[in-house]
Amino acid sequence: MGEPRRKLPDPLTVDEFLAISWPDGQRHELIDGHVVAMAPPMRGHSIIIVNLAVAIRAVLSRNCDALVDAGVRSSVRAHTYYEADVLVTCEPSEPRQRTIHAPVLLVEVLSPSTQAIDRNRKLPDYRQMPSVQEIVLVDSEQMHVELYRRFEGTRWLSEILRDPADVLHLDSVGLDLPLADLYRRVAFPPEEATG
């Protein structure tokens, strides 16, 4: 028989959430004080993350880091802690650091189980973080990328890319990446017939 689970406070604070030791391989986020378990990603999702992180890492200055599954506190929701699929920060590293305080680029790879939270919660919260210059949403089921770029302080421009020859240009890190390279080796599900 397994060890009984202890009752968690409801709602949890971010500090209480970060004090929990999860079994290896389990990922969780805290949304408005409630723990949300994250299913293991599908292969295409993981391939996109690696393709993008490797491309970003190749162009970064020595003072910046590209991180995967990195923790970010919401600046507008007290009891919320996200794990970004990929982020870039140029803040100095701290011992045992679990939270990135000043990301400049945030990337979420959308899947059917995560896209509602990524679009409706994370995107608006990420836009409120003063250090964030760009946000990228990458669909894992079809070639579709949305780039959001900050300009004039609080305003945002968006760009949609869908063709293999389209180039994802990230000013925040100085990267130009064709979608064909971003989606290299990703197998898309067959299109469902409509009507």
Residue pairs with C-beta under 8 A, 6 or more apart in sequence:
8 16
8 20
8 35
9 16
10 33
10 34
11 32
11 33
11 34
11 79
12 30
12 33
12 34
12 35
12 79
13 33
13 78
13 79
14 30
14 73
14 78
14 79
14 80
14 81
17 28
17 30
17 35
17 81
18 71
18 81
18 98
18 99
22 28
25 40
26 37
27 37
27 38
27 69
27 83
28 35
28 36
28 37
28 38
29 35
29 36
29 38
29 80
29 81
29 82
29 83
29 117
30 36
30 79
30 80
30 81
31 80
31 117
31 121
32 77
32 79
32 80
33 79
33 80
36 117
38 83
38 114
39 113
41 49
41 109
41 111
42 111
42 140
43 187
44 140
44 141
44 186
44 187
44 188
45 85
45 109
45 111
45 140
47 184
47 185
47 186
48 109
48 138
48 140
48 182
48 183
48 186
49 68
49 85
49 86
49 107
49 109
51 181
51 182
51 183
51 184
51 185
52 86
52 107
52 138
52 177
52 182
53 66
53 68
53 86
55 175
55 177
55 181
55 182
56 66
56 86
56 88
56 105
56 170
56 173
56 175
57 66
59 173
59 174
59 175
60 66
60 88
60 173
61 90
63 90
64 88
64 89
64 90
64 104
64 173
65 88
65 89
65 90
65 93
66 86
66 87
66 88
66 173
67 84
67 86
67 87
67 88
67 89
67 100
68 85
68 86
69 83
69 84
69 85
70 83
70 84
70 86
70 87
70 89
70 100
70 103
71 81
71 82
71 83
71 84
71 98
71 99
71 100
72 81
72 82
72 83
72 84
72 87
72 99
72 100
72 103
72 106
72 126
72 129
73 80
73 81
73 82
73 99
73 101
74 80
74 81
74 82
74 125
74 128
75 125
75 128
75 129
75 130
76 125
76 128
77 125
80 121
80 125
81 99
82 122
82 125
84 100
84 103
84 106
84 107
84 108
84 122
85 107
85 108
85 109
86 105
86 106
86 107
86 109
87 100
87 103
87 105
87 106
87 107
88 103
88 104
88 105
88 172
88 173
89 100
89 101
89 102
89 103
89 104
90 102
90 104
91 100
91 101
91 102
101 131
102 131
103 129
103 131
103 132
104 131
104 132
104 133
104 134
104 172
104 173
105 132
105 133
105 134
105 135
105 136
105 170
105 172
105 173
106 122
106 126
106 132
106 134
106 135
106 136
107 135
107 136
107 137
107 138
108 114
108 118
108 122
108 123
108 135
108 136
108 137
108 138
109 138
109 139
109 140
110 118
110 119
110 137
110 138
110 139
110 140
110 141
111 140
111 141
112 141
115 139
118 137
119 137
123 135
123 137
123 148
126 132
126 135
127 135
127 148
127 150
127 156
132 150
133 149
133 150
133 171
133 172
134 147
134 148
134 149
134 150
134 170
134 171
134 172
135 147
135 148
136 145
136 146
136 147
136 148
136 168
136 170
137 145
137 146
137 148
138 144
138 145
138 182
139 145
140 186
141 188
141 189
142 188
143 162
143 163
143 164
143 179
143 183
143 188
144 160
144 161
144 162
145 160
145 161
145 162
145 166
145 168
145 179
145 182
146 158
146 159
146 160
146 161
147 158
147 159
147 160
147 161
147 168
147 169
147 170
148 156
148 157
148 158
149 156
149 157
149 158
149 159
149 171
150 156
151 157
161 167
161 168
161 179
162 179
163 179
164 178
164 179
164 180
164 183
165 178
165 179
165 180
166 178
166 179
167 176
167 177
167 178
167 179
168 175
168 176
168 177
168 178
168 179
168 182
169 175
169 176
170 176
170 177
